[in-house]
Amino acid sequence: MGIKQITLDEWVSCGGGAQGDSYNHKTNASLMLKLYGEQINWDDVIEEVTIVKVASDNGVPCPAPGELVQVGNRLGVIYQRILNKKSFCTAISENPAILPELSVRMANMALALHSTPVTDSRVPSQTEKFAQILDRLTYIQGSMRQELNNALDIAARNETHTLLHGDFHYGNVITDGQKDYFIDLGAFCYGHPYFDLTMLYFTAFFADEERRQQDFHINGETTRRFWEHFKKAYFGPDAKSDKELCHEMKPYFLLRTLFFDNAMGHWPLFDKFREAMLEL
């Protein structure tokens, strides 16, 4: 595969995350580089770039992906750079007063996405993706595997053919002050909106506090306030209680854990979370 080799001489670091690091071009303000960690499978990166292009083709507001590049043993992607961008969580960490406004804007983005019918055969089914992941995770056995298969059956019966982000949280929405964009669309798919909402709810109520601060730069109290504003904007003033929503979303919570297993490996935390979900 003829991937262009580059160095970082023309790039300056602008951040990092679980999957790798980000760089801005020193002289071309329209370009940024997402450089994946050495542990990331190259096929997964190529698949992500392909699906982000599909999302862009389907009208999802996102930075356009460009050329695949290689830096040493690491694979990267050059993207359209959104000038003066900030993630919603970073913006809130710098100015907590804007939390209600950003939560409503993110809810409106979600409503638009979740009401867009899938018409492109290249967009995968979230339910089918999780079924494939479960097939690979042979360490999940016994009654828990049966519960996950039951959850897949429920998701398949209730599947909606509308678009999803796939990794939906306030770190994956950015703004330049004028327009808001989704980023990190490698899990872009279609399916029931609860698949997206369980991700946001998990980060607010179940994420480890140290990891929450590391990934989102805001504490648990702030993420839970964001959820409350988001929930009212998304569902309306008569939104169900969190207890009722959690009960409805239980199958999707169980399946959501497979996303973490697939991305981060087998952590006992995910086993404990699955067990806790069964108690809802």
C-alpha positions in Angstrom: 0.0 0.0 0.0 1.6 3.3 -1.1 1.1 5.5 1.9 3.0 8.8 1.9 5.9 9.0 4.4 6.2 12.3 6.3 7.9 13.7 9.4 6.6 16.0 12.1 8.9 18.8 11.2 6.1 20.8 9.7 3.6 20.1 12.4 3.0 21.3 15.9 1.2 19.3 18.6 -2.3 20.6 19.6 -3.6 17.8 21.8 -4.0 14.1 22.3 -6.4 11.4 23.4 -6.8 7.6 23.9 -6.2 6.8 20.2 -3.3 9.1 19.4 -2.2 12.8 19.0 -3.3 15.8 17.0 -1.1 18.3 15.2 -1.7 21.6 13.3 0.4 22.4 10.2 2.9 25.2 10.9 2.3 27.1 7.7 -1.0 25.9 6.2 -3.7 26.9 8.6 -6.3 24.7 6.7 -4.6 21.4 7.7 -4.5 19.2 10.8 -3.0 15.8 11.3 -4.6 13.0 13.4 -1.7 10.6 14.2 -2.8 7.3 15.7 -0.8 5.4 18.3 1.4 2.5 17.4 -1.1 0.1 19.1 -3.9 1.0 16.6 -4.5 -1.4 13.8 -3.9 0.1 10.4 -6.9 -1.6 8.9 -9.1 0.0 11.6 -7.7 3.5 10.7 -8.3 2.9 7.0 -11.9 1.8 7.8 -12.4 4.9 10.0 -11.3 7.2 7.2 -13.6 5.5 4.8 -16.6 5.7 7.1 -15.9 9.4 7.9 -16.0 10.1 4.2 -19.4 8.3 4.1 -20.7 10.5 7.0 -19.5 13.6 5.2 -21.2 12.4 2.0 -24.5 11.9 4.0 -24.5 15.5 5.2 -23.1 15.1 8.7 -21.3 18.3 9.7 -17.7 17.2 10.2 -14.2 18.1 9.1 -13.4 16.5 5.7 -10.8 13.7 5.9 -8.0 13.7 3.3 -4.7 11.9 2.7 -3.4 8.9 4.6 0.2 9.4 5.8 2.8 7.5 7.8 5.1 8.8 10.5 7.6 6.1 11.5 5.5 3.2 12.7 2.3 5.3 13.1 -0.5 5.9 10.6 -2.1 9.3 10.3 -4.8 11.2 8.5 -4.7 14.8 7.3 -8.0 16.5 7.9 -9.5 19.9 7.1 -8.6 22.1 10.1 -11.4 23.9 11.8 -9.8 27.2 12.9 -10.3 28.3 16.5 -12.0 25.1 17.3 -12.8 23.9 20.8 -14.6 20.7 21.9 -17.8 21.4 23.9 -16.2 19.9 27.0 -13.1 22.1 26.8 -15.3 25.2 26.2 -17.3 24.3 29.3 -14.2 23.7 31.4 -13.1 27.2 30.4 -16.5 28.9 30.9 -19.0 26.8 32.9 -21.7 29.5 32.3 -22.2 28.3 28.7 -23.1 24.7 29.7 -26.8 25.1 29.3 -26.4 26.7 25.8 -24.0 24.0 24.6 -26.1 21.2 25.9 -29.1 22.4 23.9 -27.0 22.9 20.8 -25.7 19.3 21.1 -29.2 18.0 21.7 -30.4 19.8 18.5 -27.5 18.2 16.6 -28.4 14.8 17.9 -32.1 15.3 17.0 -31.1 16.3 13.5 -28.8 13.3 13.1 -31.3 10.8 14.7 -34.1 11.9 12.5 -32.1 11.5 9.3 -33.0 8.2 7.5 -30.2 6.1 6.2 -30.2 5.8 2.4 -26.6 4.9 1.8 -25.8 1.1 1.8 -22.3 2.0 3.0 -23.6 2.9 6.4 -23.4 -0.1 8.7 -25.9 -1.3 11.3 -24.9 -0.7 14.9 -26.7 -3.8 16.0 -24.8 -5.9 13.4 -21.5 -4.3 14.4 -22.0 -5.3 18.1 -23.1 -8.8 17.1 -19.8 -9.2 15.2 -17.8 -7.8 18.2 -19.6 -10.2 20.6 -18.6 -13.1 18.3 -15.0 -12.1 18.7 -15.1 -11.7 22.5 -14.9 -15.3 23.4 -14.1 -14.5 27.1 -17.7 -13.5 27.6 -19.5 -16.7 28.4 -22.4 -18.2 30.3 -25.4 -16.2 31.4 -23.8 -12.9 30.5 -23.3 -13.9 26.9 -27.0 -15.0 26.8 -28.0 -11.6 28.2 -26.0 -9.8 25.5 -27.6 -12.0 22.8 -31.0 -11.2 24.2 -30.1 -7.5 24.1 -29.1 -7.9 20.4 -32.5 -9.5 19.7 -34.2 -6.5 21.3 -32.0 -4.0 19.4 -32.7 -5.8 16.1 -36.5 -5.8 16.7 -36.5 -2.1 17.5 -33.8 -0.9 15.1 -34.5 2.4 13.4 -32.9 3.2 10.1 -31.7 6.6 11.2 -28.1 7.9 11.5 -26.0 7.6 14.7 -22.6 9.1 15.7 -21.5 5.9 17.3 -19.2 7.5 20.0 -21.5 10.3 21.1 -20.2 12.7 23.8 -19.2 16.3 24.4 -15.6 15.6 23.5 -16.6 14.6 20.0 -18.5 17.8 19.2 -16.4 20.9 18.4 -17.3 24.5 17.6 -15.4 27.4 15.9 -17.8 29.9 17.5 -20.0 30.1 14.4 -20.7 26.5 13.5 -20.7 23.1 15.3 -19.2 19.9 14.0 -19.0 16.2 14.9 -15.6 14.7 15.0 -14.2 11.1 15.6 -16.9 9.5 13.4 -15.1 6.2 13.1 -18.1 4.4 14.6 -20.6 6.2 12.4 -23.6 3.9 11.7 -27.4 3.6 11.9 -29.7 2.3 14.5 -31.7 3.2 17.6 -30.9 6.6 19.1 -30.5 4.9 22.5 -27.1 3.6 21.3 -25.8 7.2 21.2 -27.6 8.3 24.3 -26.2 5.5 26.4 -22.7 6.7 25.6 -23.4 10.2 26.8 -25.1 8.9 29.9 -22.2 6.6 30.7 -19.7 9.4 30.6 -21.9 11.5 32.9 -22.8 8.9 35.5 -20.5 5.8 35.3 -17.1 7.0 34.0 -14.2 6.9 36.4 -13.6 10.4 37.8 -9.8 10.4 37.0 -10.5 9.2 33.4 -13.3 11.7 33.0 -11.0 14.6 34.0 -8.3 13.2 31.7 -10.6 12.8 28.6 -13.1 15.6 29.1 -11.5 18.1 31.5 -14.7 18.4 33.5 -15.9 16.7 36.7 -18.8 14.3 37.3 -21.1 17.1 38.7 -20.6 19.1 35.5 -21.3 16.1 33.2 -24.4 15.3 35.1 -25.7 18.9 34.8 -25.0 18.7 31.1 -27.0 15.5 30.8 -30.0 17.1 32.6 -30.1 20.1 30.2 -29.5 17.8 27.2 -32.2 15.4 28.3 -34.9 18.2 28.5 -33.8 19.6 25.2 -33.8 16.2 23.5 -36.9 14.7 24.9 -38.8 17.8 25.8 -40.0 19.2 29.2 -41.9 16.0 30.0 -38.8 13.8 29.7 -38.9 10.6 31.6 -36.9 10.2 34.8 -33.4 8.9 34.6 -34.6 5.7 36.3 -37.2 5.1 33.7 -34.8 5.9 30.8 -32.1 3.6 32.2 -34.7 0.8 32.4 -35.6 1.4 28.7 -32.0 1.7 27.6 -30.7 -1.4 29.5 -30.2 -3.5 26.4 -28.3 -0.7 24.8 -26.2 -0.1 27.9 -25.2 -3.8 27.8 -24.3 -3.6 24.1 -22.5 -0.3 24.6 -20.0 -2.1 26.8 -18.9 -4.1 23.8 -17.7 -0.9 22.2 -15.3 -0.4 25.2 -14.1 -4.0 25.1 -13.4 -3.7 21.4 -11.6 -0.4 21.7 -9.8 -0.8 25.0 -9.5 -4.5 25.7 -10.9 -6.6 28.5 -11.2 -4.5 31.6 -12.8 -5.9 34.8 -14.6 -2.6 35.0 -16.7 -3.5 32.0 -17.7 -6.9 33.5 -18.8 -5.1 36.7 -20.8 -2.5 34.7 -22.6 -5.3 32.8 -23.4 -7.0 36.1 -24.7 -3.7 37.5 -26.9 -3.1 34.4 -28.6 -6.4 35.0 -29.7 -5.1 38.4 -31.7 -2.2 36.8 
